[in-house]
Amino acid sequence: MKEIKGYIFDLDGVIVDTAKYHFVAWSNIARTFDYELTHEDNELLKGVSRVDSLEIILELAGKTLEDDQKKALLIKKNEEYLSLIEGLTKDEMLPGVEDLITEARELGFKIGLGSASKNAEQILVKLGVIDYFETIVDGNGVVNGKPHPEVFLTGAKNLGLHPEECIVFEDSQKGIVAANTGGFGSVGIGNAEELQEADLVISSFEKLTYSVLQTVFIELHNN
């Protein structure tokens, strides 16, 4: 890839662990049609839009609902989720991610967010880090959800960068596919087996620096 000039971060599970709140809210929705959502089921919802998440749960439960019923459940889920994250603070950011962003800003890198969440700005405000991001592309501003690369391509365009000048940080398989398809460098945060298509997989942002990333991506380019 070209010289690294920008980072684009997913939100849930990358900057902050809001997955647990999504799980609680979706579990309560699933119980309304007598389905008990499992943690394994919840893995299928990573990086997926609210609408598509409901469709996945309905398919798992073998249920069919009318459009007006779906709309009501989507509203209910979001209201419950917003209630659950009301007390969200910077303490819930993933360890090391703010240090990496701060270092990148000091190096003159451009920072963007690419998330399926429609509550991204609200969450970043609660965390006190919204000013770190030069562009925020979320579920309100894209037509195609991950694994389509639209959210990252739009982010790179807004930053004035080419995809090959950006590294995407993702915790979902769909997000990694989106990054790779779009021509970005990709870093997976989480399980190496689940994220094996990423250029680099890390368990934590702690001790991750630009120099470490540069070394990894130079080696990948040379190979």
PANUPA-934021 format. One record per residue: residue in three letters; x negated, y, z negated of N, C-alpha, C in turn. Coordinates in steps of 0.1 Angstrom, whole numbers, padded with zeros to 4 digits, always signed. Layout:
% residues N
ALAXYZXYZXYZ
...
***
This chain:
% residues 223
MET-0008-0012+0000+0000+0000+0000-0009+0012+0000
LYS-0003+0024+0003-0010+0037+0003-0013+0041-0011
GLU-0020+0052-0013-0023+0057-0026-0010+0059-0034
ILE-0010+0055-0046+0002+0056-0055+0005+0071-0058
LYS+0017+0076-0055+0020+0090-0058+0033+0091-0066
GLY+0040+0080-0068+0053+0081-0075+0057+0068-0081
TYR+0065+0069-0092+0071+0058-0098+0086+0059-0098
ILE+0093+0048-0095+0108+0049-0096+0112+0038-0105
PHE+0119+0041-0116+0123+0032-0126+0138+0029-0125
ASP+0141+0016-0127+0155+0012-0130+0157+0017-0145
LEU+0170+0016-0149+0173+0021-0163+0175+0010-0173
ASP+0186+0003-0171+0189-0008-0181+0179-0019-0181
GLY+0173-0021-0193+0163-0032-0194+0149-0028-0189
VAL+0148-0015-0185+0134-0010-0181+0130+0002-0189
ILE+0139+0012-0190+0136+0023-0198+0142+0021-0212
VAL+0154+0015-0213+0161+0013-0225+0169+0000-0225
ASP+0170-0007-0236+0177-0019-0236+0192-0017-0239
THR+0199-0014-0229+0213-0012-0230+0221-0025-0226
ALA+0213-0035-0222+0220-0048-0217+0229-0054-0228
LYS+0224-0052-0241+0232-0058-0252+0246-0051-0253
TYR+0246-0038-0250+0259-0031-0251+0268-0035-0239
HIS+0262-0037-0228+0270-0041-0216+0276-0055-0219
PHE+0268-0064-0225+0272-0077-0228+0284-0077-0238
VAL+0283-0069-0248+0295-0068-0257+0307-0064-0250
ALA+0306-0053-0242+0317-0047-0235+0323-0057-0225
TRP+0315-0064-0217+0319-0073-0208+0325-0086-0214
SER+0320-0090-0225+0325-0101-0233+0339-0099-0237
ASN+0342-0087-0242+0355-0083-0247+0365-0082-0235
ILE+0360-0078-0223+0369-0078-0211+0372-0092-0207
ALA+0362-0101-0207+0364-0115-0203+0374-0122-0212
ARG+0374-0118-0225+0383-0125-0234+0398-0121-0231
THR+0400-0110-0224+0414-0106-0221+0420-0116-0211
PHE+0411-0123-0204+0417-0134-0195+0411-0148-0199
ASP+0409-0149-0213+0405-0162-0219+0392-0168-0214
TYR+0382-0160-0211+0369-0165-0207+0359-0160-0217
GLU+0350-0169-0221+0339-0166-0230+0326-0164-0222
LEU+0322-0152-0221+0310-0149-0214+0298-0153-0221
THR+0288-0160-0214+0276-0165-0221+0265-0156-0217
HIS+0254-0157-0224+0242-0149-0221+0236-0153-0208
GLU+0238-0166-0204+0234-0170-0190+0242-0163-0180
ASP+0255-0162-0182+0264-0154-0173+0259-0140-0172
ASN+0255-0134-0183+0251-0120-0183+0239-0117-0175
GLU+0230-0127-0173+0219-0126-0165+0223-0122-0150
LEU+0234-0128-0146+0239-0126-0132+0243-0111-0130
LEU+0245-0104-0141+0250-0090-0140+0239-0080-0140
LYS+0227-0084-0142+0216-0074-0142+0214-0068-0128
GLY+0214-0054-0129+0211-0047-0116+0224-0046-0107
VAL+0235-0051-0112+0247-0051-0104+0257-0040-0108
SER+0264-0035-0099+0274-0024-0101+0285-0029-0110
ARG+0292-0020-0116+0304-0023-0125+0314-0031-0117
VAL+0318-0027-0105+0328-0034-0097+0323-0048-0094
ASP+0311-0049-0090+0306-0063-0086+0305-0072-0098
SER+0301-0066-0110+0300-0073-0122+0314-0080-0126
LEU+0324-0072-0125+0337-0077-0128+0341-0089-0118
GLU+0338-0087-0105+0340-0097-0095+0333-0110-0099
ILE+0321-0109-0103+0313-0121-0107+0319-0128-0119
ILE+0323-0120-0129+0330-0126-0141+0343-0133-0137
LEU+0351-0127-0129+0363-0133-0125+0361-0146-0117
GLU+0350-0146-0109+0347-0158-0102+0343-0169-0111
LEU+0335-0166-0121+0330-0175-0131+0342-0181-0139
ALA+0352-0172-0142+0364-0176-0149+0374-0183-0141
GLY+0372-0182-0128+0383-0188-0119+0396-0180-0119
LYS+0394-0167-0121+0406-0159-0122+0408-0149-0110
THR+0420-0146-0107+0423-0137-0096+0432-0126-0102
LEU+0429-0113-0100+0436-0102-0105+0440-0092-0094
GLU+0451-0085-0096+0455-0075-0086+0445-0063-0088
ASP+0445-0055-0077+0436-0043-0077+0438-0034-0089
ASP+0451-0031-0092+0454-0022-0103+0450-0028-0117
GLN+0450-0041-0118+0445-0048-0130+0430-0046-0132
LYS+0423-0048-0120+0409-0047-0120+0405-0033-0124
LYS+0412-0023-0118+0409-0009-0121+0410-0006-0136
ALA+0421-0011-0142+0423-0009-0156+0412-0015-0164
LEU+0408-0027-0161+0397-0033-0168+0384-0026-0167
LEU+0381-0021-0155+0369-0013-0153+0368-0001-0161
ILE+0380+0006-0162+0380+0018-0171+0379+0014-0185
LYS+0385+0004-0189+0384-0001-0203+0370-0005-0207
LYS+0363-0012-0198+0350-0016-0200+0341-0004-0202
ASN+0342+0006-0193+0333+0017-0194+0336+0025-0207
GLU+0348+0027-0210+0351+0034-0223+0345+0027-0235
GLU+0346+0014-0235+0340+0007-0247+0325+0008-0247
TYR+0319+0007-0235+0304+0008-0234+0300+0022-0238
LEU+0306+0032-0234+0303+0046-0238+0304+0047-0253
SER+0314+0041-0259+0316+0042-0273+0304+0035-0280
LEU+0300+0023-0275+0289+0016-0281+0275+0023-0280
ILE+0273+0031-0270+0260+0038-0268+0261+0052-0274
GLU+0271+0055-0281+0273+0069-0286+0261+0073-0294
GLY+0256+0064-0302+0245+0067-0311+0231+0064-0306
LEU+0230+0062-0293+0217+0059-0286+0207+0070-0289
THR+0194+0066-0293+0184+0075-0295+0171+0071-0288
LYS+0161+0080-0288+0148+0077-0282+0142+0064-0288
ASP+0145+0061-0300+0139+0049-0307+0142+0036-0299
GLU+0153+0037-0291+0157+0024-0284+0150+0023-0270
MET+0142+0033-0266+0134+0031-0254+0125+0019-0255
LEU+0122+0013-0244+0113+0001-0245+0099+0006-0248
PRO+0092-0001-0257+0078+0003-0261+0069+0005-0249
GLY+0062+0016-0249+0052+0019-0239+0057+0026-0226
VAL+0070+0026-0224+0075+0032-0211+0073+0047-0211
GLU+0076+0054-0222+0074+0068-0223+0059+0072-0221
ASP+0050+0064-0226+0036+0067-0225+0032+0066-0210
LEU+0037+0056-0203+0034+0054-0189+0039+0066-0181
ILE+0052+0070-0184+0057+0082-0177+0050+0094-0180
THR+0046+0096-0192+0038+0108-0196+0025+0109-0189
GLU+0018+0097-0188+0005+0097-0181+0007+0100-0167
ALA+0018+0094-0161+0020+0097-0146+0023+0111-0143
ARG+0030+0118-0152+0033+0132-0150+0020+0141-0151
GLU+0012+0137-0161-0001+0144-0162-0010+0142-0150
LEU-0009+0131-0143-0016+0128-0131-0010+0135-0118
GLY+0001+0141-0120+0008+0148-0109+0017+0138-0101
PHE+0020+0127-0106+0029+0117-0100+0043+0123-0100
LYS+0051+0118-0091+0066+0121-0091+0073+0110-0097
ILE+0083+0113-0105+0091+0103-0112+0105+0103-0108
GLY+0111+0091-0105+0125+0090-0101+0132+0079-0108
LEU+0145+0079-0108+0153+0068-0114+0162+0062-0103
GLY+0162+0049-0102+0171+0042-0093+0179+0031-0100
SER+0191+0034-0103+0199+0025-0112+0213+0023-0106
ALA+0219+0012-0109+0233+0009-0105+0242+0016-0115
SER+0237+0020-0127+0246+0026-0137+0252+0039-0132
LYS+0265+0041-0136+0272+0053-0133+0271+0063-0145
ASN+0264+0058-0155+0262+0066-0167+0248+0070-0170
ALA+0240+0069-0159+0225+0071-0161+0221+0085-0167
GLU+0227+0095-0161+0224+0109-0166+0227+0110-0181
GLN+0239+0105-0185+0243+0106-0199+0234+0099-0208
ILE+0229+0087-0204+0220+0079-0212+0206+0086-0213
LEU+0201+0092-0202+0188+0099-0202+0189+0111-0211
VAL+0200+0118-0211+0202+0129-0220+0202+0125-0235
LYS+0208+0114-0238+0208+0109-0252+0194+0105-0256
LEU+0186+0100-0247+0173+0096-0250+0163+0108-0251
GLY+0168+0119-0245+0159+0131-0246+0149+0131-0235
VAL+0150+0124-0224+0140+0123-0214+0144+0126-0200
ILE+0156+0132-0199+0161+0135-0185+0152+0144-0178
ASP+0145+0153-0184+0136+0163-0178+0124+0156-0172
TYR+0121+0143-0175+0110+0136-0169+0112+0133-0154
PHE+0125+0133-0150+0129+0127-0137+0132+0138-0127
GLU+0125+0137-0116+0127+0147-0105+0139+0143-0096
THR+0143+0131-0097+0155+0127-0090+0161+0115-0097
ILE+0174+0115-0098+0182+0105-0104+0192+0099-0094
VAL+0190+0087-0089+0199+0081-0080+0206+0070-0087
ASP+0219+0071-0088+0226+0060-0096+0238+0055-0088
GLY+0247+0048-0095+0258+0042-0089+0268+0052-0083
ASN+0267+0064-0087+0276+0075-0082+0272+0079-0068
GLY+0259+0076-0064+0254+0083-0052+0249+0073-0041
VAL+0253+0060-0043+0249+0051-0032+0261+0043-0028
VAL+0260+0038-0016+0271+0029-0010+0268+0014-0013
ASN+0255+0011-0010+0251-0003-0011+0244-0006-0024
GLY+0248-0016-0031+0242-0020-0044+0230-0029-0041
LYS+0221-0030-0051+0210-0040-0051+0216-0054-0048
PRO+0210-0062-0040+0196-0062-0035+0193-0053-0023
HIS+0203-0045-0018+0201-0035-0007+0191-0025-0013
PRO+0181-0020-0005+0172-0010-0010+0176+0004-0011
GLU+0189+0007-0008+0193+0021-0006+0190+0030-0018
VAL+0192+0025-0030+0190+0033-0042+0175+0037-0043
PHE+0166+0029-0039+0151+0032-0040+0147+0040-0028
LEU+0152+0037-0016+0149+0045-0004+0154+0059-0006
THR+0166+0061-0012+0171+0075-0014+0162+0082-0025
GLY+0158+0075-0035+0149+0080-0045+0136+0085-0039
ALA+0130+0077-0031+0117+0080-0025+0119+0093-0016
LYS+0129+0093-0008+0132+0104+0001+0134+0117-0007
ASN+0141+0116-0018+0143+0128-0026+0130+0133-0033
LEU+0121+0124-0035+0107+0127-0040+0098+0132-0030
GLY+0102+0131-0017+0093+0135-0006+0082+0125-0004
LEU+0084+0112-0007+0074+0102-0006+0078+0090+0003
HIS+0069+0083+0009+0071+0071+0016+0073+0059+0006
PRO+0081+0049+0009+0082+0038+0000+0068+0032-0004
GLU+0059+0031+0005+0046+0025+0002+0037+0033-0007
GLU+0042+0045-0010+0035+0054-0020+0041+0053-0034
CYS+0051+0045-0035+0058+0044-0048+0058+0029-0054
ILE+0058+0029-0067+0060+0016-0074+0073+0016-0081
VAL+0081+0006-0079+0094+0004-0085+0093-0005-0097
PHE+0099-0001-0108+0099-0009-0120+0113-0015-0123
GLU+0114-0028-0123+0127-0034-0123+0127-0046-0133
ASP+0139-0050-0138+0140-0061-0147+0148-0072-0141
SER+0154-0070-0129+0163-0079-0123+0158-0085-0110
GLN+0161-0097-0107+0157-0103-0094+0163-0095-0082
LYS+0175-0091-0083+0181-0083-0072+0173-0070-0070
GLY+0169-0064-0081+0162-0051-0080+0148-0053-0074
ILE+0141-0064-0077+0128-0067-0071+0130-0070-0056
VAL+0140-0077-0052+0143-0079-0038+0145-0066-0031
ALA+0153-0057-0037+0156-0044-0032+0143-0036-0030
ALA+0134-0036-0040+0121-0029-0039+0113-0035-0027
ASN+0111-0048-0027+0103-0054-0017+0108-0052-0003
THR+0121-0053-0002+0128-0051+0011+0125-0037+0016
GLY+0126-0028+0007+0124-0014+0011+0109-0010+0013
GLY+0100-0019+0011+0086-0016+0013+0078-0009+0002
PHE+0084-0011-0011+0078-0005-0022+0069-0015-0029
GLY+0060-0010-0037+0053-0019-0047+0063-0022-0058
SER+0062-0035-0063+0072-0038-0073+0066-0044-0086
VAL+0071-0039-0097+0066-0044-0110+0079-0049-0117
GLY+0078-0062-0121+0090-0068-0128+0087-0068-0143
ILE+0097-0064-0151+0096-0064-0166+0104-0075-0171
GLY+0098-0086-0177+0105-0097-0182+0099-0110-0179
ASN+0108-0120-0175+0103-0134-0173+0097-0136-0160
ALA+0085-0141-0160+0077-0143-0148+0084-0152-0138
GLU+0091-0163-0143+0097-0172-0134+0109-0166-0127
GLU+0117-0158-0134+0128-0151-0128+0124-0140-0118
LEU+0113-0134-0121+0108-0122-0113+0096-0125-0104
GLN+0095-0138-0100+0083-0142-0093+0080-0135-0080
GLU+0090-0129-0074+0088-0122-0062+0082-0108-0063
ALA+0081-0104-0076+0075-0091-0079+0059-0091-0076
ASP+0054-0080-0072+0039-0079-0070+0032-0082-0083
LEU+0038-0077-0094+0032-0078-0108+0043-0080-0117
VAL+0042-0090-0127+0052-0091-0137+0045-0089-0151
ILE+0052-0081-0159+0047-0078-0172+0058-0081-0183
SER+0054-0084-0195+0064-0087-0205+0067-0074-0213
SER+0058-0064-0212+0060-0051-0219+0052-0040-0212
PHE+0056-0028-0214+0049-0016-0208+0037-0013-0217
GLU+0036-0019-0229+0025-0015-0238+0012-0018-0231
LYS+0003-0009-0232-0011-0010-0226-0011-0009-0211
LEU+0001-0007-0205+0001-0006-0190-0003+0009-0187
THR-0012+0010-0178-0017+0024-0174-0018+0024-0159
TYR-0020+0036-0154-0022+0038-0139-0034+0030-0134
SER-0045+0031-0142-0057+0024-0138-0055+0009-0136
VAL-0047+0003-0145-0043-0011-0144-0035-0014-0132
LEU-0025-0005-0129-0017-0007-0117-0025-0005-0104
GLN-0034+0005-0104-0042+0008-0093-0050-0005-0089
THR-0056-0011-0099-0065-0022-0097-0057-0034-0091
VAL-0045-0036-0097-0037-0047-0092-0033-0045-0077
PHE-0028-0033-0074-0023-0030-0061-0034-0029-0051
ILE-0046-0025-0055-0057-0025-0045-0061-0039-0042
GLU-0061-0048-0052-0064-0062-0049-0054-0068-0040
LEU-0041-0065-0042-0030-0071-0034-0032-0066-0019
HIS-0035-0053-0018-0037-0047-0004-0049-0054+0003
ASN-0060-0056-0005-0072-0062+0001-0070-0077+0005
ASN-0060-0083-0002-0058-0097+0001-0048-0099+0013
***
